[in-house]
C-alpha cells in the first residue's frame, strides 16, 4: 500500500535517479555480456526448466501432489494475469532507452515473475527438506537470481528502479498469499482425512 501511495504521489524520482546512478557506476560497460546473461534469467530460459524440475519434485516427494500441482500452476498463470492487470492499472511509461520507450513498466514483469516462480518453487522444494545447508543455498540462490534480473533491467534502462522494486513487492505479496492459502488448504485436507479415519 505504501508503494502504491508513493507511486500515486510521484515520489519515486529521487529513488530512481540515485539507484540508477549507483547501478551504472558499479556495473560499467565491461559488464555488457554478463548483463545479457542476467537478463535471460528473467525469461522462460530459467522458468521453463525450473517449473519442470519442481513438477517432477512434486510427483516424487509431494505430500499433497494434486494441491501442490494446482498451486504451482495457479502461481505461475495467476502471477502473469496479476502482472498484466497491475501494469494496465498503473499505466506508467518506462524510461527512454535508445530512442524507444516501453509502456506499462510498473511493476516490472520480470522481477514479479522471477520472485513468484523462483520463490514458490523454492518453497515447494524446501518444504520437504530439513537440511539447513541446502535450505540456505536455495534461499540465497533465489535472492541472487531475483536481484540480478532487477539489476539487468536498470542497467539496460528499460525499467525504472521503482518498477523493479514494485515487481519485488507485488511478487512477494502474491507468493505470500499463495503460501498461506496452500498451507491452510493442506491443514483442512489433513483434518478431513483424520476425521474419515476416526
C-alpha positions in Angstrom: 0.0 0.0 0.0 2.9 2.3 0.8 4.4 1.7 -2.6 1.1 2.4 -4.4 0.8 5.6 -2.4 4.3 6.7 -3.3 3.6 5.9 -7.0 0.4 8.0 -7.0 2.2 10.9 -5.2 5.0 10.7 -7.8 7.6 10.3 -5.1 9.9 7.8 -6.9 12.0 10.2 -8.9 14.9 10.7 -6.4 15.0 6.9 -5.6 15.1 6.2 -9.4 17.9 8.7 -10.0 20.1 7.6 -7.1 19.6 3.9 -7.7 20.2 4.2 -11.5 23.4 6.2 -10.8 24.7 3.6 -8.3 23.9 0.6 -10.7 25.6 2.3 -13.7 28.6 3.3 -11.6 29.1 -0.1 -10.1 28.4 -2.0 -13.3 30.2 -0.2 -16.2 30.3 -1.0 -19.9 32.5 -4.0 -19.3 29.5 -5.8 -17.7 27.6 -5.9 -21.0 28.0 -9.6 -21.6 27.1 -10.6 -18.1 24.1 -8.4 -18.1 22.7 -10.1 -21.1 23.0 -13.4 -19.2 21.4 -11.8 -16.1 18.5 -10.6 -18.3 17.9 -14.1 -19.6 17.4 -15.2 -16.0 14.2 -13.3 -16.1 12.8 -15.3 -19.1 11.5 -18.8 -19.9 15.1 -20.0 -20.2 15.1 -20.2 -16.4 11.4 -20.5 -15.6 10.7 -23.4 -18.0 13.3 -25.8 -16.6 12.5 -24.7 -13.0 8.8 -25.4 -13.4 9.6 -28.8 -14.9 12.0 -29.7 -12.1 9.5 -28.5 -9.5 6.8 -30.6 -11.1 9.0 -33.7 -11.1 9.9 -33.0 -7.4 6.2 -32.7 -6.5 5.5 -36.0 -8.3 8.1 -37.9 -6.3 8.2 -36.0 -3.0 5.0 -34.1 -2.7 2.6 -34.8 0.2 -0.4 -33.3 -1.4 0.5 -33.8 -5.0 -2.7 -32.6 -6.6 -2.9 -29.5 -4.4 0.8 -28.6 -5.0 0.5 -29.0 -8.8 -2.6 -26.9 -8.7 -0.9 -24.1 -6.7 2.2 -24.2 -8.9 0.0 -23.7 -12.0 -2.0 -21.0 -10.2 1.0 -19.1 -9.0 2.6 -19.1 -12.5 -0.5 -18.3 -14.6 -2.2 -16.1 -11.9 1.0 -14.2 -11.5 1.1 -13.4 -15.2 -2.5 -12.2 -15.1 -1.9 -10.2 -11.9 1.2 -8.6 -13.5 -0.7 -7.6 -16.7 -3.6 -6.2 -14.7 -1.4 -4.2 -12.4 0.6 -2.7 -15.4 -2.6 -1.8 -17.1 -4.0 -0.2 -13.9 -0.9 1.9 -13.2 -0.2 2.6 -16.9 3.3 4.0 -16.4 5.7 4.6 -19.3 9.2 3.4 -18.7 12.5 5.3 -19.3 13.5 6.1 -22.9 16.3 3.7 -23.9 18.0 4.0 -27.3 15.1 6.1 -28.6 12.5 3.6 -27.5 10.1 3.9 -24.6 8.3 0.8 -23.2 4.8 1.4 -21.9 3.3 -0.1 -18.7 6.5 -0.9 -16.8 5.2 -0.6 -13.3 5.5 -3.1 -11.7 8.4 -4.9 -13.5 7.1 -8.0 -15.2 10.5 -9.7 -15.0 11.0 -9.2 -11.3 7.4 -10.0 -10.3 7.6 -13.3 -12.3 11.1 -14.2 -11.1 10.2 -13.8 -7.4 6.9 -15.6 -7.9 8.2 -18.6 -9.9 11.6 -19.0 -8.2 10.2 -18.2 -4.7 7.3 -20.6 -4.9 9.3 -23.3 -6.5 11.9 -22.9 -3.7 9.1 -23.1 -1.1 7.8 -26.3 -2.6 11.3 -27.9 -2.8 12.4 -26.8 0.7 9.1 -27.8 2.4 10.3 -31.4 2.2 14.0 -30.8 3.0 15.2 -30.4 6.6 19.0 -29.9 5.9 19.9 -26.4 6.8 22.8 -26.1 4.3 20.5 -26.9 1.4 17.8 -24.5 2.6 20.4 -21.7 2.9 21.8 -22.4 -0.5 18.4 -22.4 -2.2 17.2 -19.2 -0.5 20.5 -17.4 -1.4 20.1 -18.7 -5.0 16.6 -17.3 -5.3 17.6 -13.9 -3.8 20.6 -13.7 -6.2 18.6 -14.6 -9.3 15.9 -12.1 -8.5 18.5 -9.4 -7.7 20.4 -10.0 -10.9 17.2 -9.9 -13.0 16.4 -6.5 -11.5 19.9 -5.1 -11.9 19.8 -6.0 -15.6 16.5 -4.1 -16.1 18.0 -1.0 -14.6 21.4 -1.4 -16.3 19.7 -1.5 -19.8 17.5 1.4 -18.8 14.3 -0.4 -19.9 12.6 0.0 -16.4 12.9 2.4 -13.6 14.4 1.1 -10.3 11.0 1.8 -8.7 9.4 -0.5 -11.4 11.9 -3.2 -10.4 11.2 -2.7 -6.6 7.4 -2.8 -7.2 7.9 -6.1 -9.0 9.6 -7.5 -5.9 6.9 -6.1 -3.6 3.9 -7.3 -5.6 5.6 -10.6 -6.3 6.4 -11.1 -2.6 2.8 -10.3 -1.7 1.5 -12.7 -4.4 3.7 -15.6 -3.2 3.0 -15.0 0.5 -0.8 -15.1 -0.1 -0.5 -18.3 -2.0 1.8 -20.0 0.5 -0.6 -19.1 3.3 -3.6 -20.4 1.3 -1.8 -23.6 0.4 -0.9 -24.3 4.0 -4.5 -23.6 5.1 -5.9 -26.0 2.5 -3.3 -28.6 3.5 -4.4 -28.4 7.1 -8.1 -28.7 6.1 -7.3 -31.8 4.0 -5.3 -33.4 6.8 -8.2 -32.7 9.3 -10.7 -34.2 6.9 -8.5 -37.3 6.4 -8.1 -37.6 10.2 -11.9 -37.4 10.7 -12.5 -40.0 8.0 -10.0 -42.4 9.6 -11.6 -42.0 13.0 
